[in-house]
Amino acid sequence: MNKRLVCLAVIISILICGCGSNTDTSSNDNAGSAVDKTAADSDTVVKEVKSDKIVEEFKEEEYKFGSPDIVCNLPKGFVASDYEGEYIPKDKKDFSSINQIIYESDENITLLSKEEYKAKIDKEFTDTYGLEVSINITQYDKIMIDGRPGLYIVYNYDFRDQLYEAIVVELYNGKESNIITYLQAPEHDWMEQYAESAKTIRYRDSM
């Protein structure tokens, strides 16, 4: 299954059904809490969250592929759901989520420009689900994590007059890739905690 379609399926299931689901994921450990702040209501204003040297500087000549297994620290208040690779807040009224997917693909996603990425996501929302959604990308950086190249993307979009925000970390690992999606539901405030969590993403074989 196309990696972005899997990611979109997770997001749309949250929007329509009120909870995330994922049946094609890998395991991911809860390695602890990066912050102490739990979910709180917000005024739905988009806060620009910068990575601020989230990971190593991007160096194309230093690719180092290996095991796709990763770990990261989760924001306090998140627990494992009934679906492998998915974490959700303890607050049942909060439909935010963190999802990790490992997928087979030899596509180097770091070759995509911001415009190409946006066009793909917008088109797949429309083609797959019949939804006219246009994402607004506020950050689009090439990154490296333990020798694997990737993208760190922050975007938001309106759906049914409500604001959703997301941080996506996509990592190219040769024959397979990782995607970690941090999705914030409307009227909650997880983006800063998500950014802190993303800074702790590491591959097991490099620890």
C-alpha positions as CSV (number, residue, x, y, z in Angstrom):
1,M,0.0,0.0,0.0
2,N,1.3,3.5,-0.8
3,K,2.8,5.0,2.2
4,R,1.0,8.3,2.0
5,L,-2.3,6.6,1.5
6,V,-1.7,4.7,4.7
7,C,-1.0,7.9,6.5
8,L,-4.0,9.6,5.1
9,A,-6.2,6.6,6.0
10,V,-5.1,7.1,9.6
11,I,-5.8,10.8,9.5
12,I,-9.2,10.5,7.8
13,S,-10.4,7.8,10.1
14,I,-9.7,10.1,13.0
15,L,-11.6,12.9,11.4
16,I,-14.6,10.9,10.5
17,C,-14.8,8.2,13.1
18,G,-13.2,10.0,16.0
19,C,-10.4,7.6,16.6
20,G,-7.3,6.3,14.7
21,S,-6.8,2.8,13.4
22,N,-3.9,1.1,11.7
23,T,-3.5,-2.5,10.7
24,D,-0.2,-2.3,8.8
25,T,2.2,-0.9,11.4
26,S,5.4,-1.9,13.3
27,S,5.9,-2.0,17.0
28,N,7.2,1.2,18.8
29,D,8.3,1.4,22.4
30,N,7.1,4.0,24.8
31,A,10.5,5.1,26.0
32,G,9.3,7.6,28.5
33,S,7.9,11.1,28.7
34,A,9.7,14.0,27.1
35,V,7.5,16.7,28.8
36,D,5.1,17.0,31.8
37,K,2.3,19.1,30.2
38,T,-0.9,17.3,29.4
39,A,-3.6,18.3,26.8
40,A,-5.3,21.6,27.3
41,D,-7.8,23.7,25.3
42,S,-6.5,26.2,22.9
43,D,-7.9,29.1,20.9
44,T,-7.4,27.2,17.5
45,V,-4.7,29.7,16.5
46,V,-1.9,28.0,14.5
47,K,1.3,28.1,16.4
48,E,4.4,27.9,14.3
49,V,6.6,25.1,15.8
50,K,10.2,25.1,14.6
51,S,12.4,22.0,14.9
52,D,15.5,24.0,16.0
53,K,18.1,21.4,15.1
54,I,15.9,18.4,15.6
55,V,18.5,16.0,14.3
56,E,21.8,15.8,12.6
57,E,22.6,18.1,9.6
58,F,21.6,16.5,6.3
59,K,24.6,15.0,4.6
60,E,23.7,13.0,1.4
61,E,27.1,11.2,1.2
62,E,26.7,9.7,4.7
63,Y,23.6,7.4,4.3
64,K,23.7,4.4,6.6
65,F,20.8,2.0,6.3
66,G,19.9,-0.7,8.7
67,S,17.1,-2.0,10.9
68,P,13.8,0.0,10.6
69,D,13.0,-0.3,14.3
70,I,12.8,3.1,16.1
71,V,12.0,4.4,19.5
72,C,11.1,7.8,20.9
73,N,9.8,9.5,24.0
74,L,6.1,10.1,24.0
75,P,4.4,13.2,25.5
76,K,3.1,12.6,29.0
77,G,-0.5,11.6,28.8
78,F,-0.2,9.4,25.7
79,V,-0.7,5.6,26.0
80,A,-0.7,2.7,23.5
81,S,-4.1,2.2,21.8
82,D,-5.5,-1.2,20.7
83,Y,-3.8,-0.7,17.3
84,E,-0.1,-1.6,17.0
85,G,2.1,1.5,16.4
86,E,-0.6,3.9,17.6
87,Y,-0.6,6.1,20.7
88,I,-3.5,8.2,21.9
89,P,-4.2,10.6,24.9
90,K,-5.7,9.2,28.0
91,D,-8.4,11.8,27.6
92,K,-11.0,10.0,25.5
93,K,-12.4,13.3,24.3
94,D,-9.1,14.2,22.7
95,F,-8.8,12.5,19.2
96,S,-5.1,13.5,18.8
97,S,-2.8,10.6,18.0
98,I,0.8,9.5,17.3
99,N,1.2,6.8,14.6
100,Q,4.3,4.9,13.4
101,I,4.3,2.9,10.2
102,I,7.0,0.9,8.5
103,Y,6.4,0.3,4.8
104,E,8.2,-1.3,2.0
105,S,9.4,1.3,-0.5
106,D,12.6,2.2,-2.4
107,E,11.4,5.8,-3.0
108,N,13.8,8.4,-1.6
109,I,11.2,10.8,-0.3
110,T,13.9,13.4,0.4
111,L,14.0,14.2,-3.4
112,L,10.5,15.7,-3.2
113,S,10.2,19.4,-3.1
114,K,7.7,21.1,-0.7
115,E,5.5,21.9,-3.6
116,E,5.6,18.3,-4.8
117,Y,4.8,16.9,-1.4
118,K,1.8,19.3,-0.9
119,A,0.5,18.4,-4.4
120,K,0.6,14.7,-3.6
121,I,-1.1,15.0,-0.3
122,D,-3.8,17.4,-1.6
123,K,-4.5,15.1,-4.6
124,E,-4.6,11.9,-2.5
125,F,-7.1,13.5,-0.1
126,T,-9.3,14.3,-3.1
127,D,-8.8,11.1,-5.1
128,T,-9.0,8.6,-2.2
129,Y,-11.6,10.1,0.0
130,G,-13.4,12.7,-2.2
131,L,-12.4,15.5,0.3
132,E,-11.3,18.9,-0.9
133,V,-8.5,19.5,1.6
134,S,-5.5,21.8,1.0
135,I,-2.7,21.5,3.5
136,N,-0.7,24.5,4.6
137,I,2.9,23.6,5.0
138,T,4.7,25.8,7.6
139,Q,8.0,23.9,7.8
140,Y,9.7,21.5,5.3
141,D,13.2,20.4,6.3
142,K,15.6,17.7,5.1
143,I,16.9,15.8,8.1
144,M,19.1,12.9,9.1
145,I,18.5,10.5,12.0
146,D,21.2,7.9,12.6
147,G,22.4,8.0,9.0
148,R,18.9,7.7,7.5
149,P,17.8,10.7,5.4
150,G,14.3,12.1,5.8
151,L,11.9,15.0,5.9
152,Y,10.5,16.9,8.9
153,I,7.2,18.5,7.9
154,V,4.8,20.7,9.9
155,Y,1.4,21.5,8.3
156,N,-2.2,22.3,9.1
157,Y,-5.5,22.2,7.3
158,D,-9.2,23.0,7.8
159,F,-11.8,20.3,7.8
160,R,-15.4,21.0,8.4
161,D,-14.5,24.4,9.8
162,Q,-12.1,22.9,12.4
163,L,-8.3,23.2,12.4
164,Y,-6.0,20.2,12.4
165,E,-2.3,20.4,12.8
166,A,0.4,17.7,12.2
167,I,4.1,17.0,12.4
168,V,5.3,14.3,10.1
169,V,8.8,12.7,10.2
170,E,9.4,10.5,7.1
171,L,12.7,8.6,7.0
172,Y,14.2,6.7,4.0
173,N,15.9,3.5,5.0
174,G,16.7,1.8,1.7
175,K,14.2,-1.0,1.0
176,E,11.8,0.2,3.6
177,S,10.9,3.6,5.2
178,N,9.4,4.9,8.4
179,I,6.7,7.5,8.8
180,I,5.8,9.0,12.2
181,T,2.7,11.2,12.2
182,Y,1.9,13.4,15.2
183,L,-1.7,14.6,14.7
184,Q,-3.3,17.3,16.9
185,A,-7.1,17.4,17.0
186,P,-8.9,20.8,17.2
187,E,-9.0,22.7,20.5
188,H,-5.9,20.9,21.9
189,D,-2.3,22.0,22.4
190,W,0.2,19.3,21.7
191,M,2.4,20.8,19.0
192,E,5.3,21.9,21.2
193,Q,5.3,18.5,23.0
194,Y,5.2,16.8,19.6
195,A,8.3,18.7,18.5
196,E,10.1,17.7,21.7
197,S,9.1,14.0,21.1
198,A,10.3,14.2,17.5
199,K,13.7,15.3,18.7
200,T,14.1,11.9,20.5
201,I,13.4,9.7,17.5
202,R,16.3,7.2,17.2
203,Y,17.0,3.9,15.5
204,R,17.5,0.9,17.8
205,D,20.6,-0.3,16.0
206,S,22.3,3.1,16.6
207,M,21.7,3.3,20.3
